[in-house]
Amino acid sequence: MNSFAFEQLFIFLAVAVSTVLAYRGWFKTLRMQLPRWRSGTGVSSMLIVSVNWLFIIFLVVLFAFNGRWAQYWLDERLVTVLTCSAFAAALLALALRGVTRLLALAAGLLMALFYLSGWQI
């Protein structure tokens, strides 16, 4: 495994850890403290990042079965949409508070960095 692939794997795993920790922080402390709209906005941020992350898992599993199917799903427009949604998730994370905000913001920005790094299946 070359260093570029290792960096991408590290970023990909850091997204998952940041998202889980942000959700845990929101669930334990902020869920009842924040107004409903801020809480919903923050959770939607984490949901967008989670869907992006799971889509990459889906593509990797699909590639393991049939590479042509995965390449069909993976085009430039889709990567652009996923990158923009990761940036949108980072902006939505600003509705949260404290460490949870930083973790959700980091998860969104790391997901966008993962897409912008030119990852390959």
Residue pairs with C-beta under 8 A, 6 or more apart in sequence:
1 9
7 117
8 114
8 117
8 119
11 110
11 113
11 114
11 117
12 53
12 56
12 114
14 106
14 110
15 49
15 53
15 107
15 110
15 111
15 114
16 53
18 103
18 104
18 106
18 107
18 110
19 46
19 49
19 50
19 53
19 103
19 104
19 107
21 103
22 46
22 93
22 96
22 100
22 103
22 104
22 107
23 43
23 46
25 98
25 99
25 100
25 103
26 39
26 42
26 43
26 46
26 96
26 100
26 104
29 98
29 100
30 39
30 42
30 96
30 97
30 98
30 100
31 39
33 97
34 42
34 95
34 96
34 97
37 95
38 95
38 96
38 97
39 95
41 92
41 95
42 92
42 93
42 95
42 96
42 100
42 101
42 104
44 89
44 92
45 89
45 90
45 91
45 92
45 93
45 95
45 96
45 104
45 108
46 89
46 93
46 104
46 107
48 85
48 86
48 88
48 89
48 92
48 108
49 86
49 89
49 104
49 107
49 108
49 111
52 82
52 85
52 86
52 89
52 111
53 111
55 82
56 114
56 119
59 70
59 73
59 74
59 121
60 70
60 121
62 69
62 70
62 73
63 69
63 70
63 121
67 121
70 121
71 121
74 121
79 115
82 115
83 112
83 115
83 116
86 108
86 109
86 111
86 112
86 114
86 115
87 108
87 109
87 112
88 108
89 104
89 107
89 108
89 111
90 104
90 105
90 107
90 108
90 109
90 112
91 108
92 108
93 101
93 104
93 105
93 107
93 108
94 101
94 105
95 101
96 104
